[in-house]
């Protein structure tokens, strides 16, 4: 093997490396599908499992996840992860769902377009508790990036470049499903990604 061949091979290997060493994408969904298709009938771009409807009927519209009411989850097989999605809306709210056990036990990370805020909620045994909130400008109809990390007891949640909300909890650490929800038809969720930490 010549030095030139070796150099070219190294450049190829470097180009194939993920942008964040140590992380791997578990779920990736651009919601590219036929308008009106139920999310539960849609196949993600990459995922170890299919979407499951918990309530309502989230659908695909304009290659985005939309719905007047609905909550859907997907099994990822781990409780520690990084979660990202773009959201757009001017009323109501769109949410990321994390560490979902059942309809009475999970974390909800909400973008409240109607009041320009993000909120971190914990539901345990059907009791909802607000764990953090921040004022943000998100009801402009533009895309905004919601991000969260769940790593053991450490939880971080933020939108765009706003400083993260941070919280520590042992709740739901064995739950291994994540998801999305919406409560207004005009809201849209896109580029849903779950990565390992």
C-alpha positions, 0 to 999 in steps of 0.5 A: 500500500502506498503512502497516497493510498494510505492517506486517502483511506484515512481521509475516508475513515475520518469522513465516515465518523459520526459528528459526535463520537460515542453517540449513535442515532437510535430513532430518526423521523422526518415524518415523510409520508402521505398526508393524512396517514396516522402516525401509528401507520407511518414507518420512521426513517430509522427506529428499533420499533413502530409508533404506538398511539396512546391517545388521539390521532396524530397524523402526517401532514406536509411531511410533519407530525400534526394533530389537534389532540394526540400522544404517540410513543416509540420503544427505544430500549433505554432510559438514558438518551438525548432527544431533539425535535423541531416544533412550530405553532402559534397556539396550544402546545406541542410536547416531547414525551420521555421515559414513558411507562404508561399513561399515568407515569412519564415526563412531558417537555412542553413548548407552550406557544400560547404563552411563550414558555417551555415547561418540564412536567412529571406525572407519577401515579396520575399526579402532575408536578411542574419541575421547571419553566422558562419564558421563550419567544416561540409563538411566531410560526417559525421552527424552534428546536426542543432538546432534552437529555436524560442521564441517570437522575440528571434531566436537562431541557431547553429550546434553541439557545436558551439556557437549559432547565435542569432537574434531578429525579429518580422517577421513571428511570426504568421506562424506555419509551419516548414520544410526541404530543400535540393539542392544536391542529396547526402545530407541527413536529419534525426532525424527531431524533433520539441519540445515545449519550 
